[in-house]
Amino acid sequence: MLMGDSNVLILGGCGFVGRNLVSYLVDNKLCKYIRVIDKTRPSLAYLSERHKKAFESDIVSYEQANVRSPSSLASSWTKSGKEFHYVFNLASETRYAQDSVIYNENIVSIVKIVIAEIKKHPSVKRVFDISTNQVYNMHDKKILVTEDSATNPKSPLAAHKLTAEGLWLESGLPVIILRSATIYGLGDIRGLSPLFACARVYAELKQKLVMLWSDNSQLKLVHVMDVCRALWHLTDHGDARKIYNICCDKVITSADLCRCTENLFGIRIKMANRLFCKLSRLNIQYIIDYANLKHLKVWTKLCNRSGIESTPVTPVVYEENIRSPSYPSIDVSLLLSTNFEFKYPSLHESILKEQLNYWVDQGVFPPLETQEVLETDILSGSESLDKYIEGL
């Protein structure tokens, strides 16, 4: 069967990766039919005009359903009257700092339900799920972290993702799992967008933004279109019941990201000194809570002034956003051995500007043109910490 004759089912297809996968498949005429199942309607998902156009394609159909319900998934699957050849499970929880009950319901339970449903449909040739590189031992001193490296997730999200991996691999289904680095690109909410929101705050305050760790820290990033390309590439080139790491195969440092962000927002970014970084490790949650409180006050006033009543973008950060792993890089040689090539191997300012404009153009990110002085009460809080950071 030719790839263009395939029927594709995308669970969570209105999400960040899902919308880009739909667009990629439609734009490149890679399949015959796409069924999107998601609890969020496309009209409420903050789709760009490009993504809306893809969803309006004759080969795409959408069904509102909650994948957490076995009967809802079964009904939505069969209602199309199609048998699917490739299933992409993109419906899992991706938010940080959620209760374990939430992760169990929205990651582990979903996988169990999807596995049970797929077993009823022998037409499925491959099923895909996306995990996270945070399942690895964050303190591994090896030069490269491979798919066989030790796992020791420190966050509840990563721990539940690892549990889900085990369920998939034990299911006997022809599953392929991508262990992904932080994903960025059009529609990103939790990858680099919180940094952009913070940068917008400091552009308003006309203050420098101080970031933790060192400017030569290697970031683990991958562009969403490379994730989509890898998913489809592995339908024909990947081995079943296999895990593949995916991360930019070029070195990207904190300095690279800071330089691009400085240029985008016209601010100065400085890395905190070693002493401050050491102190931060002792009570990282205090630093996070303080920063979030300060940033949210400014962000809220920026949104109000710009007429933004609701936005998926926020300057709130979590420990997972800023945790600094000891291992320097992720080995992607297994993925590259399938003849996959990265289209976005490194970080470019133009690509980040596209990501920023994705939200600005939809009117849910305060534009840089508004530069009025805000009230002084936005800086209320720990003034001593503010002064110390300013002096770094």
KATA-V771466 format. One record per helix or strand. SS is the DSSP state (H for helix, E for strand). FROM is the first residue (numbers start at 0). TO is the last residue. If there is no record, write none. Layout:
SS & FROM & TO
SS & FROM & TO
This chain:
H & 2 & 4
E & 6 & 10
H & 15 & 26
E & 32 & 37
H & 41 & 43
H & 48 & 54
E & 59 & 63
H & 69 & 78
E & 85 & 88
H & 99 & 117
E & 125 & 131
H & 132 & 134
E & 135 & 135
E & 143 & 144
E & 150 & 150
H & 155 & 169
E & 174 & 179
E & 181 & 183
H & 192 & 204
E & 208 & 210
E & 217 & 217
E & 220 & 222
H & 223 & 236
E & 241 & 245
E & 252 & 252
H & 253 & 264
E & 268 & 270
H & 273 & 281
H & 283 & 304
H & 318 & 321
E & 328 & 329
H & 332 & 335
H & 348 & 359
H & 375 & 378
H & 382 & 389
